[in-house]
């Protein structure tokens, strides 16, 4: 498989090899993909935990109404009505 990189990414790959952090360009790509997969798995775990916490809060009656949520988000991000 051949992969074309833009000059900026190619420079990063070359630097990783030149610095000795990785032995080959292929090793750079393997490491990058491994880190991406790890990051995606972590985001999924964190999202699932957040949903579980939200469900438990809701079951305890600690939730807020959609209207209150909407107001908080509009205020937080400066979104007008």
C-alpha positions as CSV (number, residue, x, y, z in Angstrom):
1,X,0.0,0.0,0.0
2,X,1.3,3.5,-0.8
3,X,0.1,6.5,1.1
4,X,0.6,10.1,0.0
5,X,1.1,12.6,2.7
6,X,1.1,16.4,2.4
7,X,4.5,18.0,2.9
8,X,3.8,18.9,6.5
9,X,2.9,15.3,7.5
10,X,5.8,13.9,5.5
11,X,8.2,16.2,7.4
12,X,6.8,15.0,10.7
13,X,7.3,11.4,9.6
14,X,10.9,12.1,8.4
15,X,11.7,13.8,11.7
16,X,10.4,10.9,13.8
17,X,12.7,8.6,11.8
18,X,15.7,11.0,11.8
19,X,15.4,11.5,15.6
20,X,15.5,7.8,16.2
21,X,12.0,7.7,17.8
22,X,10.9,5.3,15.1
23,X,13.0,3.0,12.8
24,X,11.0,3.4,9.6
25,X,8.2,5.5,8.2
26,X,6.0,2.4,8.5
27,X,6.8,2.3,12.2
28,X,5.6,5.9,12.5
29,X,2.3,5.1,10.8
30,X,1.9,2.0,13.0
31,X,2.4,4.0,16.1
32,X,0.1,6.7,15.0
33,X,-2.7,4.2,14.2
34,X,-2.1,2.5,17.5
35,X,-2.4,5.8,19.4
36,X,-5.5,6.7,17.3
37,X,-7.2,3.4,18.2
38,X,-6.3,3.8,21.9
39,X,-7.7,7.3,21.9
40,X,-10.9,6.2,20.2
41,X,-11.3,3.4,22.7
42,X,-10.8,5.9,25.6
43,X,-13.3,8.3,24.2
44,X,-15.8,5.5,23.9
45,X,-15.2,4.3,27.5
46,X,-15.5,7.9,28.8
47,X,-18.7,8.4,26.9
48,X,-20.3,5.2,28.2
49,X,-19.3,6.1,31.7
50,X,-20.8,9.6,31.3
51,X,-24.1,8.1,30.0
52,X,-24.2,5.7,33.0
53,X,-23.6,8.5,35.4
54,X,-26.4,10.6,33.7
55,X,-28.8,7.6,33.9
56,X,-28.1,7.2,37.7
57,X,-28.5,10.9,38.3
58,X,-31.8,10.9,36.4
59,X,-33.0,7.9,38.4
60,X,-32.2,9.8,41.6
61,X,-34.2,12.8,40.2
62,X,-31.1,14.9,39.8
63,X,-31.7,15.7,36.1
64,X,-32.6,19.1,34.6
65,X,-35.2,19.9,32.1
66,X,-34.4,20.3,28.4
67,X,-35.4,24.0,28.7
68,X,-32.9,24.5,31.6
69,X,-30.2,22.6,29.7
70,X,-30.9,24.8,26.6
71,X,-30.6,28.0,28.6
72,X,-27.3,26.8,30.3
73,X,-25.8,26.0,26.9
74,X,-26.9,29.2,25.3
75,X,-25.5,31.2,28.2
76,X,-22.2,29.2,28.2
77,X,-21.6,29.5,24.5
78,X,-23.2,33.0,23.9
79,X,-25.9,31.6,21.6
80,X,-28.9,34.0,21.3
81,X,-32.5,32.8,21.2
